[in-house]
């Protein structure tokens, strides 16, 4: 009989923004500050939320309709990041159910960790201010390896630090690149449908091994409910 890869897992790795924490309010506020500082009308959070997982690129796309190849992008990105650093935990919160999920994992001796494209400059600030991350076995940021997701290198770095094999781990994320990275690393993957997903996203087409509507749904996949 084929072993259920979820129930045989020894660790669960998570994306950060849109999977463990709802950082859209602070990311949106940092971008909207750029608009109001220039005399433009503010945009509602709902405009920013779907693209929050794309960081500065996504926020500037919403705020100004520009891409990284626009000549104004580098300067606006630097200003956006400075704004974000100042408000990084003003409105950010842990998604409902995440603390209970993490408690269930740790009580059953499953390791857990974070693999995010957010750079260490910001990941470390959040980890210091949110008690949830005290029990994380590993946190790999976007600049922890030469590559970021969808490249598998960050996930493989996390596996190495945990002392496990990739097939013993599950990766949970709310963006197509999370699933691409997880599959490339040799992990079972889970799409978090409660996350940001991205504008016009079709998570059913990402190729994830499973999808969850809430964080606690993961316990059912793991056989821990």
C-alpha positions as CSV (number, residue, x, y, z in Angstrom):
1,X,0.0,0.0,0.0
2,X,1.3,3.4,-0.9
3,X,2.2,5.6,2.0
4,X,0.3,8.9,2.4
5,X,3.0,11.5,2.0
6,X,1.2,13.9,4.3
7,X,0.8,11.5,7.2
8,X,4.4,10.3,6.8
9,X,5.7,13.9,7.1
10,X,8.3,14.8,9.7
11,X,8.2,18.6,9.1
12,X,6.0,21.3,7.7
13,X,7.5,24.4,6.0
14,X,5.4,27.5,5.4
15,X,5.5,30.6,3.2
16,X,5.2,33.7,5.4
17,X,3.1,36.5,4.0
18,X,-0.4,35.2,3.1
19,X,0.2,31.8,4.7
20,X,1.2,32.4,8.3
21,X,0.8,36.2,8.7
22,X,-1.6,38.8,7.2
23,X,0.9,41.5,6.4
24,X,-1.2,43.1,3.6
25,X,-2.4,46.0,5.8
26,X,1.2,47.2,6.5
27,X,2.4,46.5,3.0
28,X,-0.6,48.4,1.6
29,X,-0.1,51.3,4.0
30,X,3.6,51.6,3.0
31,X,2.7,51.7,-0.7
32,X,-0.2,54.1,-0.2
33,X,2.0,56.5,1.7
34,X,3.9,56.9,-1.6
35,X,0.7,58.0,-3.2
36,X,-0.5,60.4,-0.6
37,X,3.0,61.9,-0.3
38,X,2.6,62.8,-4.0
39,X,-0.8,64.2,-3.6
40,X,-2.6,61.2,-5.0
41,X,-5.8,59.8,-3.6
42,X,-5.4,56.8,-1.3
43,X,-6.4,53.3,-2.5
44,X,-8.4,50.9,-0.3
45,X,-6.7,47.9,1.3
46,X,-8.8,45.6,-1.0
47,X,-6.8,46.9,-4.0
48,X,-3.5,45.9,-2.4
49,X,-4.4,42.7,-0.7
50,X,-4.4,40.2,-3.7
51,X,-0.8,41.4,-4.6
52,X,0.6,41.5,-1.1
53,X,2.5,38.3,-1.6
54,X,4.5,39.9,-4.4
55,X,6.2,42.4,-2.1
56,X,7.5,45.7,-3.5
57,X,6.8,44.6,-7.1
58,X,3.2,43.9,-6.4
59,X,2.6,46.9,-4.2
60,X,4.1,49.3,-6.7
61,X,2.1,47.7,-9.5
62,X,-1.1,48.5,-7.6
63,X,-0.1,51.9,-6.4
64,X,1.4,53.3,-9.7
65,X,0.8,50.7,-12.4
66,X,4.5,50.2,-13.0
67,X,6.8,47.2,-13.4
68,X,10.4,46.6,-12.3
69,X,11.6,47.8,-15.7
70,X,10.1,51.2,-15.3
71,X,12.8,53.9,-14.7
72,X,11.0,55.2,-11.6
73,X,10.8,51.7,-10.0
74,X,14.2,51.6,-8.2
75,X,13.6,54.9,-6.3
76,X,10.0,54.1,-5.5
77,X,11.0,50.6,-4.3
78,X,13.7,52.1,-1.9
79,X,11.1,54.5,-0.5
80,X,8.5,51.8,-0.2
81,X,10.9,49.6,1.8
82,X,11.8,52.4,4.1
83,X,8.1,53.1,4.7
84,X,7.4,49.4,5.3
85,X,10.3,49.0,7.8
86,X,8.7,51.8,9.9
87,X,5.3,50.2,10.0
88,X,6.2,46.5,9.6
89,X,4.1,45.3,12.6
90,X,1.6,48.1,13.1
91,X,-1.3,46.2,11.6
92,X,0.2,42.8,10.7
93,X,-1.4,39.8,12.5
94,X,-1.2,36.0,12.5
95,X,-4.0,34.4,10.6
96,X,-6.7,32.8,12.7
97,X,-6.0,29.2,13.4
98,X,-2.2,29.4,12.8
99,X,-1.2,29.5,16.5
100,X,-3.4,26.4,17.1
101,X,-1.9,24.7,14.1
102,X,1.6,25.4,15.2
103,X,0.8,24.2,18.7
104,X,-0.6,20.9,17.3
105,X,2.5,20.3,15.2
106,X,4.9,21.0,18.1
107,X,2.9,18.9,20.5
108,X,3.2,15.9,18.1
109,X,7.0,16.5,17.7
110,X,6.7,17.6,14.1
111,X,9.3,20.2,13.1
112,X,8.1,23.4,11.4
113,X,9.7,26.4,9.7
114,X,9.4,29.3,7.3
115,X,10.7,29.7,3.8
116,X,9.9,33.2,2.4
117,X,11.1,35.5,-0.3
118,X,11.0,38.3,2.2
119,X,14.6,39.4,2.9
120,X,16.2,38.9,6.3
121,X,16.1,42.7,7.0
122,X,12.3,42.3,7.4
123,X,11.9,38.7,8.3
124,X,14.1,39.1,11.4
125,X,12.0,42.1,12.6
126,X,8.8,40.1,12.4
127,X,10.4,37.0,14.0
128,X,11.5,39.2,16.9
129,X,8.1,40.7,17.5
130,X,5.8,37.8,16.9
131,X,6.0,35.1,19.6
132,X,4.7,32.4,17.2
133,X,8.1,32.1,15.6
134,X,9.9,31.3,18.8
135,X,9.3,27.6,18.2
136,X,10.2,27.6,14.5
137,X,13.0,25.1,13.7
138,X,14.2,27.2,10.7
139,X,13.6,30.5,9.0
140,X,15.0,30.9,5.5
141,X,14.6,34.3,3.9
142,X,14.7,35.5,0.4
143,X,18.4,36.4,0.6
144,X,19.5,33.4,2.6
145,X,20.5,31.6,-0.6
146,X,21.6,32.9,-4.0
147,X,18.1,32.1,-5.4
148,X,14.6,32.9,-4.2
149,X,11.4,31.0,-5.0
150,X,10.3,29.6,-7.4
151,X,13.8,28.2,-7.3
152,X,14.0,25.2,-4.9
153,X,17.3,26.3,-3.3
154,X,15.6,28.1,-0.2
155,X,13.5,25.0,0.5
156,X,16.5,22.7,0.2
157,X,18.4,25.0,2.5
158,X,15.6,24.7,5.1
159,X,15.6,20.9,4.8
160,X,19.4,20.8,5.3
161,X,19.2,22.9,8.4
162,X,16.5,20.7,9.8
163,X,18.5,17.6,9.1
164,X,15.8,16.0,7.1
165,X,15.2,14.8,3.5
166,X,13.0,16.8,1.2
167,X,10.4,14.0,0.8
168,X,9.9,14.1,4.6
169,X,8.7,17.7,4.4
170,X,5.5,19.4,3.2
171,X,5.5,23.0,1.9
172,X,2.4,25.2,2.3
173,X,2.0,28.5,0.4
174,X,-0.5,30.8,-1.1
175,X,1.3,31.6,-4.5
176,X,2.0,29.5,-7.6
177,X,5.7,30.0,-7.1
178,X,5.4,28.2,-3.7
179,X,4.0,25.2,-5.3
180,X,6.6,25.3,-8.2
181,X,9.4,25.5,-5.6
182,X,8.0,22.8,-3.4
183,X,7.6,20.4,-6.3
184,X,11.0,21.1,-7.6
185,X,12.5,20.4,-4.2
186,X,10.8,17.1,-4.0
187,X,8.2,18.0,-1.4
188,X,4.5,17.4,-1.1
189,X,2.8,20.8,-1.6
190,X,-0.3,22.4,-0.2
191,X,-2.0,25.6,-1.6
192,X,-3.4,27.9,1.1
193,X,-6.6,29.2,-0.4
194,X,-7.1,31.6,2.5
195,X,-4.0,33.6,1.4
196,X,-3.4,36.4,-1.1
197,X,-3.2,34.0,-4.2
198,X,-2.4,36.9,-6.6
199,X,-4.6,38.8,-9.0
200,X,-6.6,36.4,-11.3
201,X,-4.9,33.4,-9.7
202,X,-6.3,29.9,-10.4
203,X,-4.8,27.7,-7.6
204,X,-6.5,24.7,-9.0
205,X,-4.1,24.8,-11.9
206,X,-0.9,25.1,-9.8
207,X,-0.4,21.4,-9.4
208,X,-0.5,21.3,-5.6
209,X,-1.0,17.9,-4.0
210,X,-3.8,19.4,-1.8
211,X,-5.6,22.6,-1.0
212,X,-6.8,24.0,2.3
213,X,-9.4,26.6,3.1
214,X,-8.2,27.3,6.6
215,X,-4.9,26.7,8.4
216,X,-6.4,24.1,10.7
217,X,-7.5,22.1,7.6
218,X,-3.8,21.0,7.4
219,X,-4.3,18.9,10.5
220,X,-6.8,16.7,8.6
221,X,-4.2,16.1,5.8
222,X,-1.6,15.2,8.4
223,X,-4.0,12.9,10.2
224,X,-3.7,15.0,13.4
225,X,-7.3,16.3,13.7
